Amino acid sequence: MAARNFSTMLDPLAHVPKEVWQQSRRVMPLWPINSNVSVEVAISSLATLSADMMRNETAYRPTTVIAWRESGFHLSDKSSSSDGKSISLDLHSASRPPAEPVVATRHSWLLSLFVGDGNEPTPTPLALPDAAWDSLQANGTLYLHAAVYLQGTSARWRGLADSEIKRTVRLPPLSLVKYEPPPTGRKALPKRKLLADFGIMIGPPAPWSPPPPPPGTFVAKWKPEAAVRMVAEFREWPAVMQMPGMERIRRRLPGGGRVEYYAPPTFADEIGLTSDKYVALNNSLASVPLKIAFSPMSFARWQLMSRMEDSLRTQQRDFGFTDNDIDDVRRLIADTQTWLLAVTIVASALHLLFEFLAFKSDIEFWRNNKSLTGLSARSVIVELISQCVVLAFLIDEGSSLLVSVPAAFGIVIQCWKVRKATGLTFDRTAPFFLACPRLRADAGDSVSDASRELLETTQRVDAVATTYLSAVLLPLVFGWALKTLVYDAHKGWYSWALGSATASVYTFGFILMTPQLALNYTLKSVSHLPWKLLCYRSINTFVDDLFAFIIKMPTMHRVSCFRDDLVFLIYVYQRHIYPVDLARGTAAEDCAH
């Protein structure tokens, strides 16, 4: 049933009964298949353009400018977004042109493989009327008007303003300015050189940040992209069916009859317009960028994109998702190659499955395991501290819930594992402050069930490995923290301390796994490890590598995904050189019996 509903959403004509076709009139496409069309785009401070624009062009010159004219678009049932064209503009005031043109940056070849070709041409300067530019800087707005018309016709801008001339299909006026409340809390703090508070300045100064707006005001942000899409649909439709998003046009025939047509839907596609692309408007700006694109789109893709856009708005309105959370989904849809998006959807489903299996296996292992022989309790504690630091860093950076929520859930599980590994319990008979219970270490069955000699070896190797690692790690941690304090800008001392601790966790996190690797080497065995859990986690690790490229996250968090790959490969190598006794089984299997 779900597959049928999804198929009907993408193609409503796929499951129309034969009786409907026989008993209903037909609605014909306004433009025939294989039509050649042209597009014109205007930028104006007016929300609507009247029908006399061409006759009184001088009256509109102070407010409106033609930004783009392009022809040669071929519409067919096989048209796709790859058939489109675009132009990059640099808008500025007619009387105050910018001093230097903006030079586009280029993607690396590795990034281009995953998010597409990032090579952009040098923007074309476009002078706006002074009245329009002044209105933009005075918390006003500009509107983008677009008209698509059959090539060879002369409707053009008259068609843009006159809906009776159906040789032209108009785009509803698109506001190029978005108003939103200013950031609050730590997000509103500007970055600064902390040593400058003591009169010490080393290296380049911190980048300039505009002063925060007064409370209760809204921040105007410029939309640097405007994508105009036209649905290439040329099939006949039954008149009794509701055609989503399609305008019907009725024409009377000389004999008194009538025929119905539908105009191809034209809309502004903002699915890829993420919040980090917006440009904050202020009086200091000499120019603003604007990339205009036009391309055809299939009916199925249009329906899918429309439903996704509606779903994103619903999640943001009803579930309180922030712009950062929605932006991750927008990037996944718009900035990712089609083949990678398909692979990601399949991988995400497998990721959920193996994450559940890994969670189940992890709980079973720690719940049933009665012996800590061969397991590093210090590694479990260090991992808990690392996860807490990482979560605090993700919250401070404003990372997506797609990254923060799993990190918080992992801390809860890690706390339970620390309790199992150390034997910590709450002793309510000896409170240390008022009614707060005191923590008490109780080895319990963990010691009584284990071999005394192996347990002592485990504790000795764990302590030695941790001591040597601390001697190597601490100088590196202090050196990195000092470097960031001197040369980098931070929001405050808390952000600096948190960022330094997080960098240490991310950069040298794989070393913290060395105590467990050393135990495996000393015991010449890996049978004490939960291999079922490690196999599930390994699959998710490689899936995380995929998400590291297509989901926005701090660079250090992205590096940690590949760090886990290295640790798992070492575990695999140790399993190869220290084979498990099949007659004995692994620790996870022993616990199950």
N, C-alpha and C positions, 0 to 999 in steps of 0.2 A: 504494500500500500504506500509506504514512504517513497519507494522508487517511482511509483506511478505519479504521485503528487509532485515529485521533483521534476519528472519528465514533463508534466503538464505545465509547470511553472516556466520551464525553459522554452516550451513550444506548445502553446494552447491549442493549436490545430492538430496535434498528433493524435488526440483521442476524441475528436468530434464525431458523433454518430452520423451515419449516412443519411438518416431522416432529416437532420438539421440542414445538411447541404441541399437536399431536394426541396425543402419547404421554405427556404429563406432566400431573400435577395442577396446579391453579392456586393461587397464593398471593394471597389477597385483602387489600386495604388494611384496616387496623383501623378507620379513620375514613372515612366516606363523603365523597365530593366535596361541596364547598360547605358544609363544617362550620364552625361558629362556635366559637372556642376562647377561653379565658382563660389568663392567665399569672400566677403568683405567684413572687416571689423573696424568699428569706430570706438573711440574713448571719449566720454563726455561727462560733464558735471551734471547733466540733465538725466533724470530717470527715464524719460520718454522722449521720443523724437516724433514730431508731427509730420503730416503728409506734405507740408509745404517746404520741407528742408531743401530740396533741390532747387525750388524756385526762389527761395530766399537764403541762399547759401551764406551770404555775407552776415546775415543775422545770427547764424549759428557758429560763425568762425571764432568768436571769443570763448565758446564753451565746448566745442566739439572738434575733433581731429580724426582723419582717416588713418588708422594705424597699420592696416595690412590689406592688401588685395592679392589674391592667389587664385589661379584657375588650373584646369587640367586634372580635376578629381574624377575618377571613373567609378560609378556606383553599379555594382552587380551583386548577385546572390553570394558571391565568393569574396566580397570586400572584407577587409580586416583592418585593424589598427596599424598594421605595417604599411598600408597604402597612404598614410597621412603625411602631412608636412607641418613644419613649425618655423617660427621666427623668434629670435631673442632681441628684445628692445631694451634700451636704456632711456627711461623717461626723465626729462628735465624741463625746467622753465625756459620759455623762448628767450627771455631777456637775461637769464643767468645759466649758461651752459656749464657743465662740469669741467674741471680742469683736465682730468685724465680719464680716458675710457676704462671701463671695467673689463678686465681680462678674465676669461673663464678658466677654471681649473680643469685638470684632467684626472680621471680615475687611473689607478694602477691596473695592470693587466689582470691581476688576481681578483680584484673587486669587480672589474668589468665582466668576468666570467660568471659571477653570481647575480649581479644587479643590472647587467646590461652595459651598453656602450655609454660612457660618461663624457665623451668628447663633445664639447659645445662650441659653436662658432662665436666669434667676437660679437657682442651685442651691437645692434644698430641704434645710433642716437635718434631719438624722436622728441621734438620740441612740443611741449604742451602750451596751450594759451596761458598767459599769465593769470587770468582769472581762475582757470581750472587748477593751476598749481597752487595759487594762494588759498583756494578753497580746500585743497587737500591738506595743507599745512595748518589750517585753522579748524582741525577736527571735522572737516567735511569728508566727502567721499567722491569717488569717480565710478562711473558705470561703463561696463563693456557691452556694446551692442554688436550683434553679428547677424548677417544675412547670408543664406545659402540660396543660390538661384541657378536655374538652368543656363548652361553656357550658350551664349549667342542671343540671349534675351536682354531687354533693356530696363527691366523693372528696378533692379538694384535698390538704391536708397529709398525710392518711392515705395517699393515693395516692403522695405524694412519698416516703414511707418504706416502703410495702408494694407490692412489684412485682407481686403477684397481682391487684391492682385495675388493670385495663388501660384504665380511662377516663382515666387520668393517665399522661403520658409524662414521664419524669424526665431532667434533665440531670445527667451525672456531676459530682460535687463539683468545683468550680473554685477552686483556690488563688488568692487575691488578692495574694499576696506572692511575689516572685521573689528568689532569693538568687544573687549573683554575686560573683566576686572583685573587690576594689577596683582602681581604675586604678593603673597603675604608670608610671614614667618621667615625661616632661614632662606627660602628661595629668593626673597627680596634683598638679601644682604649682598653688597658688591664685594668682589674679590680685591684684596689688597696685600701689599708686602708687610708681613707682620713685624719684621725687624725695623720697619720705618717708624713704628710707634716709639722706638728708642733712639731715633735719629741715625740709624744704620741703613744705608742703601747700597746694595751690591747687585750688579747686573741691571738689566733693563727694567724700567718702572712697570707697574701693573697697568693693564689696559684700562682706558677711561670708560667709566660707566655713567650713564645719565642719572640725574637725581631721581628718586622715586616720586611718583605723582602724588598729589594731595589725597587724603582719604576720601572715599566716596566717588572718585572719578574713574573713568574707564580709559583704557589704553587703546589707541588706534593702531592697528597693524595692517600692513599692506600685503595683499595676496600676490606673490611673485609669479604665479602660474595661472593660466586660464586655458583649459582644454575644452574645445567645442567638439561634441560628438554627434554624428548623424547615423540613425539606425538604417541600415540597408535592408529594407523589407519590401518585397515586390509581389507577395502572394495575395490572392483574393481571400476575403474573409466573409463568413456569414454575417448578415446584418443584425441578427439576433444576439450575436456575441458581443460582449464588452471587450473592446480592444484597449488594453492598458496603455495609457499615455499617448494615445493616437487621436489627433483631432479629425473629426469627420467634416467633410465639405459636401454640401448638397447643391446640385446644379439641375435646373429645370430644362427639359427638352422642349423643342418646338411643339410637339404634339400634346403637351400637357403632362407628360411623364417626368420622372426625375431619376437621377443617377447619383450615387453616393461614392465619394472618394475619401481616401485618408491620406493626410500629409505625413511624410516621414518624420518621426520624432527627432527633435534637435534639443540637446540639453548640455549643460555645463557639468563636466565630470570632475568632481573634487575628491574622489576617493584616495588619490595619492597626495593630497595637500595636507601635509603634517604640520604640527604646530611649530616645529623648529625651522620651517621654511619661511614663516612670516617675518616681515621686516617691520620693526617698531618705527612709527612715524614721529618725527620731531622737527623743529625748526632748523636743525643743523644739517639735515640731509640735502645734498645737492642734486641727487638723482635717485630713482628707484628702478629696480629691474622688473621686467615683465616678459615672460615667455608665453606666446600664444601658439596653440597647436590646434589643428583640425584633422580629423580622421573619421572614416566610417567605422561602424561597429555592427556585428551581427545581432539579430534579435535575441538569441539565447544569452549572449554575453551581456547585453543590455539589461535583461531581466535579472540575471545573477548579480550584476553590479548594483542595480537599484535595490534589490532585497538586502544586500550586504550593507549598503549605505543606511537604509532604514533600521537595520538591526543595530548598527553602531550608534545611531542616535538614541534608540531605545535603551541600550545598555548604559549610555552616558546619562540619560535622564532618570531612569528608574533604579539603576543599581549603583549610581554614584561613581562610575568609572571616570578617572581623570583623563586629560588630554594625552598624557604619556602612554596610558594603557591603550587608548584607541589608536594612537599613532603606530604602535607596533603592528596592529592588524592592518592598518593602511599601508605601511611599508611592505608587509608580507604580500598584499594583493597587488599593489601598483608597481613597486620597485624591484620585483623579483621576476626572473625569466619564467616563462610558462612551464618549461620542463622541470625547473627546480621547485616551482610552486606545487606541481602535481606530486613530485617526490616528497615534498615536505608534508603534504596532507596525509599521504600513506605512512610516512615515518612518524607523524604525530599520533596516529591511531596505534601504531606498534609501541610507541613510547609510553602511552597511557597503560597499555596492557602489561608491558614488562616492568613499569614502575610499580604497578599494583602487585605483581608477582614478587618483585624485589622487596617490597614492603612486607609482604606476607612471610617471605623466607627469613627476613631479618628479625621479625618479631618472634618467629618460631625458634630461631637459633638462640637468641638471647634469653628467651623464656625457659627453654628446656635445657640449656647448657649449664651443667653444675660444676664445671671445672674451668679455671682461667689459665690452665697450662698451655703455653704457647701463644697466649694472647697478651698484647701490650696494653695494660690499663692506662699508662701514661699517654699513649697515642689516643685513646678514647677521650681522655680529659682535654688534651691539647686540641683535639678536633672540635670539642664543644666550645672551647674558648675561641677558636678560629671562626666557627660558624656564627657566634654572637657578634664578633667584630665585623664579619662580612655583612650580616643583616643590618647593623647600624650604619655601615658605609652605604649600602644600597638605599636605605631610607634617606640618608643625608643627601645623596645624589639625585633623589627623586626618580629612582628606577621604576620600571613597570611592575605592576602586580604579578605579571606572568613570571617574573624573576623573584620578587620579594616574598610572595606567599609560599612557594615551595621551600624557600630558605627558612622561613619562620616555622613551618611544619617540621622541617628537619631538625630544628633545635629541640623541639618537644621530644622527638624520638631519641635524640642524642642524650638528653637529660636522663631519660629512663635507662639508657644503656650505661651511662656513668654510674648510676645507682647499682645496677647489676654487677658491673665490673669492680666497683670499690666496696660494695657492701654497705653503703651509707644508708642509714635509716633515721627516722625522727624519734628521738627519745623524749616523750612528753612528761616523763617523771622528773626530769632535770632541766627545767627551762633556764635559759641564760638571760632573758630579758622579759619581764612580765610573763605573759602567757605564751611567748614564742618558744617552740620546742628546740632542743639542742640536737645537732647532727651527731650521730654516733656511727663509727665504722664497725661493721659486724661481718667478718669473713664468712661465717656460717658454713653452709655446705660447700661453698666454693673451695675451701681449704681441705675439709675433711674428705672429700671425694677425690682429691687429686693426689698424685704421687708427690711425696715431699721433696724428693731430689729434683724432679722436673720442675716443680713449682719454684724452688730456690734458684734454679738455673734461669728460669724465665724472669724472675725479679732482678737477678744480678745483671743479665744482659740488657734488660730494659733500662735499668739505672745507668749503666755504662754508656749505652748508645745515646740516651737523653743528655748526659753530661757533656759528651764530646760534641754533640750537635749544638748545644747551647753555647759552647765556647766558640764555635765557628759562626753561629747565627747572630749572636748579639752584636758583634762589631759591625756586621753588614746592616743590621737593623738601624743602629745608631747612625751609621754613615749615610744611609738613604734618608733618614729623617732630617739630618742636618742639611743635606743637599736640597731637599724640597723646601726647608725653612728659608734658606738663603736665596734661592733662585726662582721659586715659584710663588704665585699669589694664591691666597686662601681666603675663605669667608671669615675665618676666626681661628682662635687657638684650638677649639674643639675639632674643627674640620681638619686642621693640620695634623693633630694627634691621631685622629681617626683614619685619615688618609695614609699616614705613615705606617700605622699598625696594619691596615688592610694591604698595603703594598708588600709588607713583610710576609703576611699570610699567603698572598697570592704568589709572590715570586719564589718564596722558599717553602711553600706548602708541601711540595713533594718530598722535601728532606724530612719533614715531620713524620712521614710514613716509614722512614728508615729503621726506627726501633723494631717495627714488625718484620721488616725485611731481614734485619740482623737476627731476630729470633728464629726465623725460618732457616737461616744459614747455620746457626749454632745447633739447632735440633735436627738439621738435615731432614726436615719433614714439613709438609704443608697440609697434613691431614687434619690439623686443628682449625683450619680456616673454613668458613661457610662458602664453599665453592658454588653452590647453587645461587646464592645471593650475588657473588662476584660475577657470575656469568650474566645474570639479569642486569646488573649495574653496568657491565662492560658494553652491552648493547645500547643502553641509554647514554653512555658516555660518547659513543660515536654519533648518536643522534644529536646530542648537545653540540658536537662539533659543527653540525649542519646549521643549527639554530644560532651559533655564534656569529655566522655571517649575515643572517637575515633579520635578526631581532636586535634592536638597539640596546646596548648594555655598556657599562664601563669597560675600558680596554683591559684593565687588570682582571676583571671577571671573565672576559673572553679568553685571556691567556690561561686561566685556571682550567678551562675545559680541556685544553691540550695537555696540561700538566697531568690530569687524571689518566689520559691515555698512556703516558709514560709509566706511571705507577702500575697500571694494569698489565702492561707488557712485561714488566719485571716479575710480577706475580706469575704470569704464564710461563716465563722462563724458569722460575723456581719450581713450578709444578712439573716441568719437563725433566729437570735434573734430579728432583726429589719425587719420584713417582709414588702415588698413593697405593697403599696395600689394599687391593680390591677385596680381600677376605675380611679386612678390618673395616673398611669404609671410611667416610669422612666424619668430621665432628657433627655436622648437621644431621647425617644419617644416624649416628649413634644416639643423638638426643631424641630422635623420633621414636626410638625403640623403648 
